Amino acid sequence: MHRWHDVTVSLNGPSATRLYDKHVGAVYSYAARRVGRIAAVTVVKDVFEHALGQQAQRPEKASSDLGWLLAVTTAFLRRHSATECGRLLNWTGEHAIGSGSIPRVTDPLLSSNAEDAAVASTAKVMAAVAELEPEDRDLLFLVAWEGCSSALVSAATGIPQGNVRSRLSAVRKELRRRVGDVAISDETDAGNERPTGPVDGEAEDPS
């Protein structure tokens, strides 16, 4: 048995334990930014029990350990779609307080500001994001919130790597249509991708 904060997971040997220790912070942070800290703890347990449990095996075609785990995490996050959409539809300035439960924004598309006007604009964008298809939200969040490279996005979503940027551009155009007067940027479509992973540093204690 392996324990992280309030999560106890049965792991399949030393190699699984090393993967868990290396990536549990990234998995938790990704989940917490989308569904909140409480639900994220459940997601972490589900992901690692499924991916690294006693009977689990890493798929041979998985491009990277992190990409594989992000794919599993994204799949389990679908079980919490109602929670995620509720958070997006009720976005307020208070969501900008306390990392781990809000996005580590790398993209002007979803950046928030303490000023009332900026918060109102962000809330309008978030409400439009809630109306997107789940696959489009996955893509948008992996790039705009997690700063993932095209390769990691492809591994996590199954979208061919060469199609990630064009698909992301189409999602942003749809958001522009839905939002109207709120500016939505394409600045991170290419140059600002982070090639190494979705989060910086260690995840915060979810308690």
Secondary structure as GFF3:
##gff-version 3
##sequence-region A 1 207
A	DSSP	beta_strand	2	4	.	.	.	ID=ss1
A	DSSP	beta_strand	7	9	.	.	.	ID=ss2
A	DSSP	alpha_helix	14	35	.	.	.	ID=ss3
A	DSSP	alpha_helix	37	52	.	.	.	ID=ss4
A	DSSP	alpha_helix	65	77	.	.	.	ID=ss5
A	DSSP	three_ten_helix	78	80	.	.	.	ID=ss6
A	DSSP	alpha_helix	81	89	.	.	.	ID=ss7
A	DSSP	three_ten_helix	93	96	.	.	.	ID=ss8
A	DSSP	three_ten_helix	108	110	.	.	.	ID=ss9
A	DSSP	alpha_helix	116	130	.	.	.	ID=ss10
A	DSSP	alpha_helix	134	144	.	.	.	ID=ss11
A	DSSP	alpha_helix	150	157	.	.	.	ID=ss12
A	DSSP	three_ten_helix	161	163	.	.	.	ID=ss13
A	DSSP	alpha_helix	164	179	.	.	.	ID=ss14
###
